[in-house]
Amino acid sequence: MEDRRRYSDRRRVDREHGANALLYAIFSCGEYRFAVAKDHVLAISALPAIVPMPFSRSWFSGVASIHGYIASITDLSEYLAMPAASKQESSRVLLFKHGSDHFGLIVDAVHGVIECQPCERQRSFYPLDIEQYMQGQRCADGECYDEFDVYKLFVEERFLDAVDDTLVAQPVGSTQDLSAL
């Protein structure tokens, strides 16, 4: 019991020294590790049963129920032009709510939820597909992580348009006025 008390006392002191410290979920996509504020994450889950959607892009996995929420599921690694995460045993789904919608992001792995401080270090270099989502850095225990802005992703037109128009059959010839039928 005394060990637990010392640990909680130490955490209380650490919080007093670092009022900007918050809990962050640390996850990886491909070779990169990112942080996202735990306050934004509704749940971290193993891969659920996903119902695929016809005519969708390769990175859009489908729809699933996660802890009672119906969410659209996107393979974040594949969306960011990396090998798909959904085929790995360590893959997890991070569940988010934006407006009235729920989004699940499949990531390669979740490494934990830890208390992080803001830090000022030179950011990693990312391909443009990834760079646009970076919004600062967070550090904990000597490790630094770039903070991933999921809300920028959730309002992006490409992300919201999961339908692959090349897969949808186009009518042959001119269009008809269907009201005459």
C-alpha angles and dihedrals in degrees: 000000000000092000090055091049092050090050093050091045090051091050090050091052091046090053091051090053093044110038089166092061115115136171115267132186109228114211139164135225113185109317094340130092120206139181127222124183110262089221088069095051116085094186145348111219144172113251108291127208102283123205107216118226121224119243093016129141119263094254093053105086098185137248129320142171112242116182089334096311119115106223138176108238124218127183098230095196092054091044088055091051096258129119112292116271096203093081096061127095091223093054118126137183121236109205120211137176121217116177105319094331130094121214127191119200118199109216130182093247143337111228097192145283112277140169109258135188126213110258138191111223134129108279123236118259114251135183111262091256087067105027094071091065098054117107108168140309136282127197135198132167093355094308123112126206131188112237114240116217103217093176091061086055093049094057096043112116094221091053093049093048101070093157114106103217091197089066096051112092113242119213115256115240126359123339118261128222099250093194089073091061 
